[in-house]
Amino acid sequence: MSNLTAAEILAAQDIYTDEITVPEWGGRLHIRTMTGQERDTWEVYAQGQMTSKVVNIRARLAAICVADANGKRLFTDADTAKLAEKSGAALDRVYAAAVKWNGLTNDEVEKLEKKS
């Protein structure tokens, strides 16, 4: 295996999607991996929520990770409040898939779930 160049790293297609079924919404959708910036933003948000009341944690992760088949986000951060009004069961399903697909640690998830 050779050493990568900066150009090769920046050109690598490293955002992946996985399809899941969400029966509560009547179909399938794609969950995508977060970019480094999105992951940092998520971690800052999640950490802030751990020190206060957790609000819309599932909807926030869904807004970041739900995508089309090409990996393009379907929602913006501004859609979080609207997503939070959707089925809790559906959001749990999406949240669990996003946690798994993005490799969020059990510690992070357990701390958040204890607060919710």
All heavy atoms as an XYZ file, in Angstrom:
894
protein
N       0.857     -1.169      0.000
C       0.000      0.000      0.000
C       0.904      1.234      0.000
O       1.797      1.350      0.829
C      -0.909     -0.041      1.232
C      -1.970      1.003      1.223
S      -3.080      0.868      2.653
C      -4.394     -0.073      1.930
N       0.642      2.160     -0.908
C       1.489      3.346     -1.015
C       0.952      4.476     -0.151
O      -0.208      4.466      0.268
C       1.568      3.796     -2.473
O       0.288      4.172     -2.928
N       1.807      5.446      0.098
C       1.403      6.625      0.850
C       0.545      7.523     -0.034
O       0.865      7.745     -1.206
C       2.622      7.396      1.338
C       3.373      6.647      2.406
O       2.789      5.872      3.153
N       4.672      6.861      2.479
N      -0.517      8.026      0.535
C      -1.426      8.897     -0.204
C      -0.864     10.313     -0.295
O      -0.203     10.785      0.625
C      -2.783      8.960      0.491
C      -3.578      7.667      0.529
C      -4.743      7.788      1.498
C      -4.079      7.315     -0.860
N      -1.204     10.980     -1.370
C      -0.864     12.391     -1.509
C      -2.047     13.220     -1.019
O      -3.173     12.706     -0.879
C      -0.582     12.756     -2.983
O      -1.808     12.621     -3.721
C       0.516     11.885     -3.567
N      -1.807     14.493     -0.809
C      -2.890     15.397     -0.398
C      -3.989     15.412     -1.453
O      -5.183     15.366     -1.125
C      -2.349     16.801     -0.166
N      -3.622     15.454     -2.708
C      -4.605     15.480     -3.787
C      -5.460     14.215     -3.794
O      -6.671     14.280     -4.016
C      -3.904     15.662     -5.133
N      -4.841     13.072     -3.551
C      -5.587     11.817     -3.518
C      -6.569     11.780     -2.351
O      -7.704     11.311     -2.496
C      -4.625     10.631     -3.423
C      -3.843     10.397     -4.695
C      -2.735      9.377     -4.524
O      -2.141      9.283     -3.429
O      -2.454      8.664     -5.504
N      -6.140     12.277     -1.215
C      -7.028     12.322     -0.043
C      -8.219     13.229     -0.318
O      -9.374     12.863     -0.076
C      -6.266     12.783      1.206
C      -5.220     11.727      1.597
C      -7.232     13.070      2.362
C      -4.227     12.202      2.636
N      -7.953     14.423     -0.850
C      -9.037     15.379     -1.105
C      -9.970     14.910     -2.210
O     -11.144     15.263     -2.226
C      -8.456     16.758     -1.431
C      -7.703     17.420     -0.275
C      -7.063     18.720     -0.728
C      -8.622     17.652      0.925
N      -9.481     14.073     -3.122
C     -10.311     13.569     -4.216
C     -11.077     12.301     -3.849
O     -11.997     11.900     -4.570
C      -9.433     13.287     -5.434
N     -10.722     11.677     -2.742
C     -11.362     10.415     -2.353
C     -12.849     10.621     -2.088
O     -13.249     11.573     -1.407
C     -10.683      9.844     -1.113
N     -13.660      9.714     -2.618
C     -15.091      9.731     -2.358
C     -15.330      8.910     -1.092
O     -15.405      7.683     -1.156
C     -15.855      9.155     -3.549
C     -15.700      9.956     -4.821
C     -16.169     11.388     -4.666
O     -17.240     11.656     -4.123
N     -15.365     12.331     -5.129
N     -15.433      9.588      0.048
C     -15.479      8.875      1.325
C     -16.750      9.129      2.124
O     -16.830      8.783      3.295
C     -14.248      9.215      2.170
C     -14.107     10.700      2.458
O     -14.911     11.511      1.941
O     -13.188     11.072      3.194
N     -17.755      9.693      1.500
C     -19.065      9.843      2.137
C     -19.954      8.760      1.534
O     -20.183      8.728      0.329
C     -19.673     11.248      1.895
C     -18.730     12.344      2.386
C     -21.049     11.348      2.549
C     -18.458     12.327      3.881
N     -20.416      7.855      2.387
C     -21.184      6.704      1.940
C     -22.613      6.771      2.457
O     -22.897      7.437      3.448
C     -20.537      5.406      2.438
C     -19.115      5.249      1.959
C     -18.043      5.465      2.815
C     -18.849      4.891      0.647
C     -16.738      5.328      2.377
C     -17.554      4.750      0.196
C     -16.496      4.971      1.062
O     -15.213      4.833      0.621
N     -23.482      6.053      1.782
C     -24.875      5.959      2.222
C     -25.250      4.502      2.423
O     -24.635      3.601      1.864
C     -25.850      6.590      1.207
O     -25.806      5.853     -0.010
C     -25.543      8.049      0.956
N     -26.279      4.309      3.219
C     -26.855      2.994      3.453
C     -28.364      3.173      3.441
O     -28.880      4.171      3.954
C     -26.383      2.439      4.801
C     -26.739      0.978      4.992
O     -26.896      0.256      3.999
O     -26.846      0.558      6.160
N     -29.063      2.252      2.852
C     -30.517      2.359      2.757
C     -31.178      1.641      3.926
O     -30.775      0.533      4.288
C     -30.980      1.748      1.433
C     -32.447      1.997      1.145
C     -32.817      1.498     -0.232
O     -33.077      0.285     -0.360
O     -32.845      2.311     -1.167
N     -32.181      2.287      4.497
C     -32.972      1.665      5.561
C     -34.455      1.820      5.223
O     -34.833      2.697      4.450
C     -32.682      2.260      6.960
C     -33.108      3.735      7.041
C     -31.228      2.088      7.329
C     -33.138      4.296      8.451
N     -35.251      0.964      5.807
C     -36.701      1.046      5.659
C     -37.283      1.716      6.888
O     -36.926      1.383      8.018
C     -37.308     -0.362      5.492
O     -36.732     -0.956      4.328
C     -38.820     -0.305      5.336
N     -38.168      2.663      6.653
C     -38.871      3.351      7.737
C     -40.365      3.175      7.476
O     -40.994      3.976      6.783
C     -38.483      4.848      7.809
C     -39.170      5.521      8.987
C     -36.962      5.025      7.886
N     -40.935      2.073      8.023
C     -42.342      1.776      7.737
C     -43.294      2.883      8.174
O     -44.332      3.093      7.548
C     -42.609      0.481      8.499
C     -41.378      0.116      9.223
C     -40.310      1.090      8.875
N     -42.941      3.580      9.235
C     -43.806      4.669      9.725
C     -43.966      5.767      8.678
O     -44.965      6.492      8.675
C     -43.223      5.279     11.012
C     -43.133      4.322     12.165
C     -41.854      3.484     12.186
O     -41.019      3.567     11.255
O     -41.689      2.727     13.155
N     -42.987      5.897      7.803
C     -43.036      6.917      6.748
C     -43.373      6.319      5.393
O     -43.411      7.013      4.385
C     -41.729      7.698      6.692
C     -41.476      8.538      7.916
C     -42.408      8.931      8.846
C     -40.231      9.067      8.360
N     -41.819      9.677      9.832
C     -40.469      9.777      9.555
C     -38.934      9.013      7.871
C     -39.474     10.435     10.258
C     -37.940      9.674      8.569
C     -38.206     10.381      9.746
N     -43.600      5.003      5.367
C     -44.062      4.360      4.153
C     -43.016      4.095      3.083
O     -43.353      4.031      1.908
N     -41.759      3.939      3.471
C     -40.767      3.651      2.439
C     -39.352      3.538      2.964
O     -39.127      3.322      4.155
N     -38.425      3.703      2.037
C     -36.999      3.605      2.352
C     -36.351      4.979      2.235
O     -36.841      5.851      1.522
C     -36.321      2.632      1.386
C     -36.803      1.198      1.542
C     -36.086      0.265      0.593
N     -36.198      0.690     -0.790
C     -37.112      0.257     -1.659
N     -38.001     -0.625     -1.271
N     -37.129      0.686     -2.885
N     -35.230      5.116      2.906
C     -34.435      6.324      2.787
C     -32.974      5.962      2.964
O     -32.641      4.846      3.330
C     -34.868      7.400      3.790
C     -34.871      7.051      5.286
C     -33.473      7.188      5.887
C     -35.815      7.977      6.014
N     -32.115      6.906      2.681
C     -30.682      6.689      2.806
C     -30.145      7.450      4.015
O     -30.545      8.580      4.283
C     -29.953      7.159      1.548
C     -30.163      6.251      0.385
N     -31.246      6.367     -0.454
C     -29.450      5.196     -0.055
C     -31.188      5.427     -1.371
N     -30.102      4.704     -1.155
N     -29.243      6.792      4.730
C     -28.493      7.407      5.824
C     -27.076      7.588      5.299
O     -26.506      6.667      4.719
C     -28.466      6.489      7.070
C     -29.879      6.246      7.598
C     -27.561      7.064      8.162
C     -30.562      7.463      8.152
N     -26.505      8.759      5.504
C     -25.156      9.019      5.019
C     -24.189      9.229      6.168
O     -24.604      9.570      7.284
C     -25.138     10.235      4.102
C     -25.474     11.526      4.817
C     -25.679     12.683      3.861
N     -24.463     13.360      3.503
C     -23.818     14.233      4.273
N     -24.260     14.499      5.481
N     -22.738     14.832      3.863
N     -22.930      9.005      5.867
C     -21.909      9.338      6.853
C     -21.765     10.855      6.890
O     -22.021     11.544      5.898
C     -20.554      8.688      6.502
O     -20.188      9.042      5.171
C     -20.605      7.182      6.643
N     -21.385     11.352      8.044
C     -21.192     12.787      8.211
C     -19.827     13.208      7.686
O     -18.877     12.424      7.720
C     -21.268     13.172      9.695
C     -22.637     13.018     10.315
S     -22.659     13.582     12.035
C     -22.370     12.030     12.880
N     -19.736     14.443      7.247
C     -18.433     15.008      6.928
C     -17.724     15.306      8.248
O     -18.351     15.288      9.322
C     -18.561     16.318      6.136
O     -19.181     17.310      6.980
C     -19.373     16.132      4.858
N     -16.458     15.596      8.186
C     -15.721     15.962      9.393
C     -16.325     17.180     10.071
O     -16.462     17.220     11.296
N     -16.705     18.180      9.291
C     -17.306     19.394      9.854
C     -18.646     19.084     10.509
O     -18.940     19.562     11.594
C     -17.476     20.453      8.768
C     -18.045     21.752      9.295
C     -18.146     22.824      8.219
O     -18.016     22.546      7.029
N     -18.371     24.044      8.632
N     -19.463     18.265      9.852
C     -20.750     17.890     10.431
C     -20.556     17.103     11.717
O     -21.294     17.306     12.692
C     -21.562     17.060      9.434
C     -22.075     17.868      8.271
C     -22.616     17.021      7.146
O     -22.253     15.825      7.042
O     -23.403     17.557      6.345
N     -19.583     16.218     11.740
C     -19.308     15.438     12.953
C     -18.897     16.348     14.100
O     -19.359     16.201     15.233
C     -18.230     14.381     12.660
C     -17.794     13.543     13.858
C     -18.915     12.599     14.317
N     -18.525     11.857     15.491
C     -18.285     10.554     15.504
N     -18.411      9.839     14.412
N     -17.943      9.959     16.621
N     -18.007     17.307     13.816
C     -17.583     18.263     14.849
C     -18.782     19.065     15.363
O     -18.946     19.243     16.575
C     -16.520     19.219     14.307
C     -15.187     18.539     14.066
O     -14.978     17.409     14.556
O     -14.334     19.150     13.382
N     -19.612     19.533     14.435
C     -20.805     20.304     14.818
C     -21.742     19.439     15.659
O     -22.286     19.901     16.671
C     -21.528     20.822     13.565
O     -20.632     21.662     12.844
C     -22.783     21.598     13.921
N     -21.939     18.184     15.246
C     -22.796     17.259     15.994
C     -22.261     17.063     17.408
O     -23.015     17.104     18.385
C     -22.906     15.924     15.276
C     -23.427     14.829     16.147
C     -22.728     13.811     16.701
C     -24.763     14.681     16.627
N     -23.548     13.027     17.470
C     -24.799     13.543     17.448
C     -25.938     15.402     16.432
C     -25.956     13.100     18.064
C     -27.090     14.957     17.057
C     -27.096     13.828     17.858
N     -20.956     16.836     17.534
C     -20.364     16.578     18.846
C     -20.486     17.789     19.764
O     -20.785     17.640     20.955
C     -18.914     16.128     18.701
C     -18.817     14.717     18.152
C     -17.397     14.243     17.928
O     -16.442     15.009     18.165
O     -17.240     13.075     17.521
N     -20.296     18.990     19.221
C     -20.465     20.204     20.029
C     -21.919     20.327     20.462
O     -22.212     20.613     21.632
C     -20.000     21.455     19.250
C     -20.440     22.733     19.942
C     -18.487     21.429     19.073
N     -22.847     20.095     19.547
C     -24.274     20.153     19.865
C     -24.632     19.120     20.926
O     -25.270     19.432     21.935
C     -25.092     19.909     18.597
C     -26.579     19.825     18.833
C     -27.345     20.981     18.965
C     -27.223     18.602     18.919
C     -28.707     20.911     19.182
C     -28.587     18.522     19.135
C     -29.327     19.679     19.261
O     -30.675     19.604     19.489
N     -24.191     17.878     20.706
C     -24.510     16.797     21.642
C     -23.914     17.063     23.017
O     -24.564     16.852     24.034
C     -24.023     15.462     21.097
N     -22.681     17.546     23.052
C     -22.037     17.858     24.335
C     -22.809     18.952     25.067
O     -23.029     18.863     26.270
C     -20.589     18.300     24.120
C     -19.846     18.570     25.407
C     -19.676     17.328     26.270
O     -19.489     16.228     25.767
N     -19.751     17.488     27.557
N     -23.240     19.950     24.350
C     -24.036     21.020     24.954
C     -25.349     20.506     25.493
O     -25.825     20.939     26.547
N     -25.945     19.547     24.793
C     -27.204     18.983     25.235
C     -27.031     18.124     26.475
O     -27.934     17.988     27.279
C     -27.857     18.178     24.112
C     -28.276     19.017     22.938
C     -29.173     20.169     23.317
O     -30.172     20.008     24.009
N     -28.813     21.361     22.898
N     -25.842     17.535     26.646
C     -25.596     16.698     27.817
C     -25.524     17.527     29.091
O     -25.751     17.014     30.176
C     -24.308     15.893     27.645
C     -24.492     14.723     26.693
S     -23.129     13.568     26.710
C     -21.923     14.417     25.740
N     -25.228     18.807     28.973
C     -25.149     19.660     30.153
C     -26.461     20.401     30.399
O     -26.567     21.158     31.346
C     -23.990     20.670     30.023
O     -24.215     21.493     28.876
C     -22.669     19.949     29.905
N     -27.416     20.209     29.530
C     -28.722     20.850     29.703
C     -29.803     19.842     29.332
O     -29.565     18.650     29.271
C     -28.810     22.098     28.813
O     -28.738     21.737     27.449
N     -30.964     20.331     29.083
C     -32.072     19.471     28.679
C     -31.891     19.075     27.212
O     -31.686     19.917     26.350
C     -33.386     20.244     28.865
C     -34.620     19.480     28.499
C     -35.856     20.258     28.858
C     -36.063     21.337     27.801
N     -37.352     21.999     27.914
N     -31.945     17.780     26.894
C     -31.800     17.327     25.521
C     -33.054     17.695     24.736
O     -34.164     17.381     25.146
C     -31.565     15.799     25.466
C     -31.543     15.318     24.030
C     -30.279     15.446     26.167
N     -32.863     18.374     23.634
C     -33.974     18.807     22.792
C     -33.694     18.406     21.347
O     -32.664     18.780     20.792
C     -34.169     20.338     22.874
C     -35.281     20.787     21.957
C     -34.443     20.764     24.299
N     -34.582     17.617     20.791
C     -34.537     17.264     19.375
C     -33.254     16.556     18.950
O     -32.803     16.700     17.821
C     -34.755     18.512     18.508
C     -36.103     19.137     18.747
O     -37.023     18.511     19.259
N     -36.234     20.397     18.391
N     -32.672     15.773     19.820
C     -31.403     15.120     19.514
C     -31.554     14.144     18.346
O     -30.683     14.066     17.476
C     -30.817     14.451     20.782
C     -29.323     14.267     20.639
C     -31.495     13.163     21.118
C     -28.531     15.486     20.917
N     -32.651     13.395     18.295
C     -32.875     12.448     17.202
C     -33.144     13.180     15.892
O     -32.614     12.816     14.839
C     -34.016     11.498     17.548
C     -33.620     10.461     18.579
C     -34.808      9.756     19.210
N     -34.375      8.828     20.228
C     -33.929      9.184     21.441
N     -33.857     10.452     21.772
N     -33.541      8.279     22.308
N     -33.962     14.195     15.960
C     -34.279     14.971     14.755
C     -33.041     15.693     14.224
O     -32.852     15.787     13.010
C     -35.379     15.988     15.065
N     -32.199     16.170     15.109
C     -30.976     16.861     14.684
C     -30.062     15.906     13.915
O     -29.533     16.259     12.866
C     -30.266     17.436     15.904
C     -28.943     18.071     15.639
C     -29.091     19.396     14.927
N     -27.789     20.021     14.904
C     -27.579     21.283     14.715
N     -28.602     22.091     14.534
N     -26.375     21.781     14.690
N     -29.873     14.687     14.424
C     -29.028     13.731     13.726
C     -29.684     13.294     12.413
O     -28.999     13.125     11.404
C     -28.714     12.522     14.613
C     -27.624     11.596     14.085
C     -26.297     12.337     13.898
C     -27.428     10.415     15.030
N     -30.999     13.145     12.411
C     -31.703     12.799     11.170
C     -31.507     13.892     10.126
O     -31.252     13.596      8.956
C     -33.189     12.580     11.443
N     -31.610     15.144     10.517
C     -31.426     16.249      9.572
C     -30.046     16.207      8.935
O     -29.887     16.509      7.746
C     -31.647     17.589     10.271
N     -29.053     15.809      9.706
C     -27.686     15.735      9.187
C     -27.494     14.523      8.289
O     -26.810     14.606      7.266
C     -26.669     15.692     10.342
C     -26.684     17.004     11.124
C     -25.259     15.402      9.830
C     -25.891     16.963     12.427
N     -28.094     13.396      8.628
C     -27.736     12.124      8.000
C     -28.702     11.581      6.961
O     -28.321     10.697      6.188
C     -27.516     11.065      9.078
S     -26.095     11.442     10.127
N     -29.944     12.042      6.909
C     -30.870     11.545      5.887
C     -30.499     12.190      4.553
O     -30.334     13.405      4.460
C     -32.335     11.835      6.263
C     -33.270     11.481      5.111
C     -32.727     11.064      7.519
N     -30.352     11.330      3.536
C     -29.849     11.808      2.252
C     -30.564     11.134      1.093
O     -31.298     10.166      1.282
C     -28.352     11.502      2.164
N     -30.289     11.655     -0.099
C     -30.762     10.969     -1.297
C     -29.766      9.853     -1.639
O     -28.756      9.676     -0.944
C     -30.986     11.940     -2.453
C     -29.716     12.619     -2.961
O     -28.588     12.138     -2.680
O     -29.855     13.634     -3.670
N     -30.008      9.134     -2.701
C     -29.154      8.002     -3.074
C     -27.733      8.421     -3.415
O     -26.816      7.611     -3.382
C     -29.778      7.249     -4.251
N     -27.545      9.701     -3.732
C     -26.212     10.212     -4.062
C     -25.473     10.776     -2.852
O     -24.366     11.287     -2.991
C     -26.310     11.285     -5.152
C     -26.855     10.724     -6.444
O     -26.445      9.658     -6.876
N     -27.794     11.427     -7.040
N     -26.105     10.713     -1.671
C     -25.466     11.203     -0.459
C     -25.712     12.667     -0.163
O     -25.151     13.206      0.790
N     -26.561     13.327     -0.937
C     -26.876     14.737     -0.694
C     -27.945     14.844      0.386
O     -28.974     14.158      0.324
C     -27.368     15.398     -1.983
C     -27.629     16.870     -1.822
C     -28.022     17.499     -3.140
C     -28.020     18.966     -2.996
N     -29.130     19.732     -2.996
N     -27.691     15.682      1.384
C     -28.658     15.856      2.472
C     -30.024     16.261      1.948
O     -30.136     17.097      1.064
C     -28.158     16.930      3.448
C     -27.068     16.464      4.360
C     -26.560     17.573      5.268
N     -27.575     18.018      6.215
C     -27.328     18.862      7.199
N     -26.114     19.354      7.385
N     -28.298     19.226      8.031
N     -31.068     15.659      2.551
C     -32.442     16.034      2.206
C     -32.934     17.210      3.046
O     -33.850     17.910      2.638
C     -33.384     14.846      2.411
C     -33.217     13.652      1.478
C     -34.290     12.611      1.779
C     -33.265     14.067      0.024
N     -32.336     17.380      4.234
C     -32.787     18.406      5.161
C     -31.645     19.350      5.524
O     -30.483     18.965      5.488
C     -33.325     17.768      6.451
C     -34.479     16.837      6.216
C     -34.286     15.457      6.228
C     -35.747     17.327      5.972
C     -35.340     14.585      6.011
C     -36.816     16.464      5.748
C     -36.609     15.096      5.770
N     -32.016     20.545      5.923
C     -31.036     21.483      6.467
C     -31.174     21.468      7.983
O     -32.153     20.929      8.530
C     -31.283     22.912      5.948
O     -32.528     23.390      6.500
C     -31.332     22.962      4.428
N     -30.249     22.080      8.660
C     -30.346     22.179     10.117
C     -31.632     22.898     10.533
O     -32.199     22.599     11.582
C     -29.130     22.917     10.684
C     -27.846     22.126     10.503
O     -27.910     20.906     10.249
O     -26.771     22.734     10.623
N     -32.101     23.808      9.683
C     -33.327     24.550      9.986
C     -34.565     23.653      9.992
O     -35.594     24.030     10.549
C     -33.515     25.689      8.980
N     -34.480     22.475      9.396
C     -35.609     21.535      9.366
C     -35.730     20.702     10.638
O     -36.679     19.926     10.776
C     -35.468     20.579      8.172
C     -35.597     21.291      6.843
O     -36.471     22.167      6.710
O     -34.818     20.952      5.928
N     -34.795     20.835     11.562
C     -34.769     19.992     12.759
C     -36.074     20.054     13.541
O     -36.617     19.018     13.936
C     -33.583     20.369     13.663
O     -32.366     20.141     12.938
C     -33.556     19.541     14.936
N     -36.597     21.234     13.776
C     -37.830     21.370     14.569
C     -39.007     20.678     13.883
O     -39.823     20.030     14.551
C     -38.145     22.836     14.826
N     -39.094     20.779     12.559
C     -40.176     20.114     11.829
C     -40.015     18.593     11.904
O     -40.990     17.867     12.073
C     -40.203     20.569     10.375
C     -40.671     21.993     10.203
C     -40.640     22.379      8.750
C     -40.992     23.853      8.599
N     -40.848     24.289      7.214
N     -38.791     18.111     11.763
C     -38.540     16.668     11.880
C     -38.889     16.162     13.276
O     -39.374     15.043     13.431
C     -37.080     16.350     11.578
C     -36.701     16.212     10.115
C     -35.190     16.120      9.962
C     -37.365     14.983      9.517
N     -38.649     16.975     14.287
C     -38.919     16.575     15.668
C     -40.403     16.326     15.912
O     -40.768     15.642     16.867
C     -38.406     17.637     16.634
N     -41.259     16.824     15.043
C     -42.699     16.613     15.171
C     -43.164     15.304     14.530
O     -44.324     14.939     14.638
C     -43.452     17.787     14.543
C     -43.210     19.096     15.285
C     -43.851     20.285     14.599
O     -44.487     20.123     13.524
O     -43.701     21.398     15.129
N     -42.237     14.583     13.890
C     -42.570     13.318     13.248
C     -42.569     12.193     14.280
O     -42.194     12.372     15.428
C     -41.582     13.019     12.117
C     -41.539     14.078     11.010
C     -42.893     14.384     10.408
C     -43.467     13.229      9.659
N     -44.838     13.437      9.176
N     -42.963     11.017     13.856
C     -43.084      9.850     14.719
C     -41.801      9.576     15.495
O     -40.715      9.495     14.915
C     -43.418      8.635     13.852
O     -43.133      7.430     14.523
N     -41.955      9.397     16.802
C     -40.815      9.045     17.635
C     -40.225      7.704     17.246
O     -39.009      7.512     17.266
N     -41.084      6.760     16.856
C     -40.602      5.445     16.432
C     -39.763      5.565     15.162
O     -38.702      4.943     15.037
C     -41.777      4.492     16.210
N     -40.226      6.370     14.217
C     -39.473      6.574     12.977
C     -38.147      7.267     13.264
O     -37.104      6.874     12.739
C     -40.294      7.390     11.984
N     -38.183      8.288     14.108
C     -36.943      9.002     14.450
C     -35.973      8.089     15.192
O     -34.761      8.167     14.975
C     -37.245     10.260     15.267
C     -37.865     11.403     14.464
C     -38.327     12.515     15.394
C     -36.901     11.937     13.424
N     -36.488      7.220     16.060
C     -35.620      6.247     16.744
C     -34.931      5.334     15.736
O     -33.745      5.038     15.861
C     -36.423      5.391     17.728
C     -36.630      6.048     19.068
O     -35.923      7.026     19.374
O     -37.488      5.566     19.823
N     -35.674      4.893     14.735
C     -35.140      4.003     13.705
C     -34.025      4.710     12.918
O     -32.939      4.161     12.692
C     -36.277      3.582     12.771
C     -35.942      2.487     11.810
C     -37.167      2.142     10.918
N     -38.391      1.920     11.658
C     -38.723      0.802     12.290
N     -37.883     -0.212     12.297
N     -39.874      0.684     12.916
N     -34.280      5.948     12.518
C     -33.290      6.728     11.769
C     -32.080      7.038     12.644
O     -30.931      6.912     12.210
C     -33.927      8.029     11.221
C     -32.874      8.956     10.618
C     -35.006      7.693     10.189
N     -32.338      7.421     13.886
C     -31.264      7.739     14.834
C     -30.346      6.540     15.050
O     -29.115      6.660     14.984
C     -31.888      8.186     16.155
C     -30.919      8.564     17.240
C     -30.318      9.814     17.253
C     -30.614      7.684     18.272
C     -29.432     10.168     18.253
C     -29.732      8.032     19.279
C     -29.153      9.284     19.268
O     -28.271      9.629     20.265
N     -30.942      5.363     15.268
C     -30.145      4.159     15.497
C     -29.267      3.842     14.287
O     -28.095      3.478     14.429
C     -31.055      2.976     15.825
N     -29.819      3.970     13.096
C     -29.041      3.712     11.880
C     -27.931      4.742     11.712
O     -26.805      4.388     11.350
C     -29.961      3.717     10.663
N     -28.223      6.003     11.986
C     -27.211      7.055     11.848
C     -26.088      6.881     12.858
O     -24.912      7.091     12.547
C     -27.854      8.433     11.992
N     -26.442      6.495     14.085
C     -25.436      6.234     15.116
C     -24.518      5.103     14.662
O     -23.287      5.218     14.711
C     -26.105      5.896     16.467
C     -25.135      5.234     17.424
C     -26.701      7.155     17.089
N     -25.106      4.022     14.187
C     -24.319      2.861     13.745
C     -23.459      3.215     12.536
O     -22.262      2.931     12.507
C     -25.265      1.711     13.410
C     -24.561      0.478     12.905
C     -25.560     -0.614     12.575
C     -24.848     -1.818     11.980
N     -25.791     -2.839     11.560
N     -24.049      3.819     11.536
C     -23.364      4.104     10.284
C     -22.231      5.112     10.468
O     -21.243      5.094      9.731
C     -24.383      4.593      9.274
C     -23.901      4.636      7.860
C     -23.874      5.732      7.061
C     -23.403      3.570      7.055
N     -23.387      5.407      5.829
C     -23.082      4.072      5.793
C     -23.178      2.210      7.294
C     -22.567      3.293      4.765
C     -22.656      1.441      6.274
C     -22.360      1.982      5.043
N     -22.351      5.998     11.449
C     -21.327      7.023     11.682
C     -20.352      6.657     12.784
O     -19.483      7.457     13.135
C     -21.990      8.374     11.971
C     -22.469      9.013     10.701
O     -21.686      9.581      9.963
N     -23.761      8.905     10.426
N     -20.518      5.474     13.357
C     -19.562      5.019     14.359
C     -19.546      5.855     15.625
O     -18.503      6.000     16.255
N     -20.702      6.401     15.986
C     -20.768      7.136     17.245
C     -20.561      6.139     18.375
O     -21.101      5.041     18.339
C     -22.112      7.851     17.388
C     -22.391      8.914     16.318
C     -23.811      9.432     16.455
C     -21.397     10.057     16.413
N     -19.802      6.509     19.365
C     -19.456      5.561     20.421
C     -20.638      5.273     21.328
O     -21.541      6.101     21.482
C     -18.296      6.078     21.284
O     -18.746      7.218     22.026
C     -17.083      6.434     20.448
N     -20.613      4.106     21.953
C     -21.659      3.743     22.902
C     -21.711      4.730     24.056
O     -22.796      5.047     24.550
C     -21.432      2.328     23.433
C     -21.785      1.268     22.409
O     -22.542      1.515     21.488
N     -21.217      0.104     22.568
N     -20.552      5.209     24.517
C     -20.519      6.186     25.614
C     -21.294      7.446     25.253
O     -22.089      7.942     26.045
C     -19.078      6.577     25.963
C     -18.441      5.632     26.952
O     -19.151      4.762     27.493
O     -17.237      5.777     27.195
N     -21.041      7.975     24.052
C     -21.739      9.184     23.620
C     -23.244      8.952     23.593
O     -24.020      9.766     24.103
C     -21.280      9.593     22.210
C     -19.885     10.122     22.129
C     -19.437     10.326     20.694
O     -19.679      9.440     19.843
O     -18.835     11.367     20.435
N     -23.655      7.860     23.008
C     -25.072      7.551     22.866
C     -25.712      7.317     24.237
O     -26.782      7.838     24.528
C     -25.268      6.340     21.943
C     -26.726      5.909     21.903
C     -24.779      6.670     20.533
N     -25.066      6.550     25.102
C     -25.614      6.266     26.437
C     -25.791      7.539     27.251
O     -26.803      7.724     27.914
C     -24.731      5.278     27.179
C     -24.859      3.863     26.635
C     -23.849      2.889     27.249
O     -23.203      3.241     28.272
O     -23.711      1.782     26.710
N     -24.821      8.441     27.186
C     -24.934      9.704     27.919
C     -26.115     10.512     27.433
O     -26.856     11.091     28.217
C     -23.642     10.522     27.791
C     -22.492      9.974     28.599
C     -21.248     10.811     28.380
C     -20.049     10.176     29.075
N     -18.799     10.905     28.781
N     -26.303     10.565     26.113
C     -27.418     11.301     25.552
C     -28.753     10.665     25.913
O     -29.708     11.354     26.269
C     -27.282     11.419     24.041
C     -26.156     12.322     23.567
C     -25.989     12.179     22.057
C     -26.413     13.754     23.941
N     -28.816      9.348     25.824
C     -30.084      8.662     26.104
C     -30.475      8.791     27.567
O     -31.649      8.863     27.892
C     -29.998      7.207     25.663
C     -30.019      7.076     24.153
C     -29.821      5.668     23.654
O     -29.405      4.793     24.458
O     -30.056      5.429     22.468
N     -29.509      8.857     28.478
C     -29.822      9.045     29.900
C     -30.408     10.424     30.143
O     -31.205     10.620     31.045
C     -28.556      8.861     30.747
C     -28.152      7.412     30.875
C     -26.892      7.273     31.721
C     -26.423      5.833     31.710
N     -25.148      5.675     32.430
N     -30.034     11.398     29.327
C     -30.523     12.760     29.491
C     -31.894     12.959     28.864
O     -32.583     13.904     29.208
C     -29.553     13.762     28.849
C     -28.246     13.911     29.588
C     -28.465     14.745     30.796
C     -27.166     15.081     31.473
N     -27.349     15.923     32.612
N     -32.254     12.094     27.880
C     -33.513     12.327     27.178
C     -34.698     11.752     27.900
O     -34.614     11.071     28.865
C     -33.447     11.749     25.764
O     -33.174     10.380     25.781
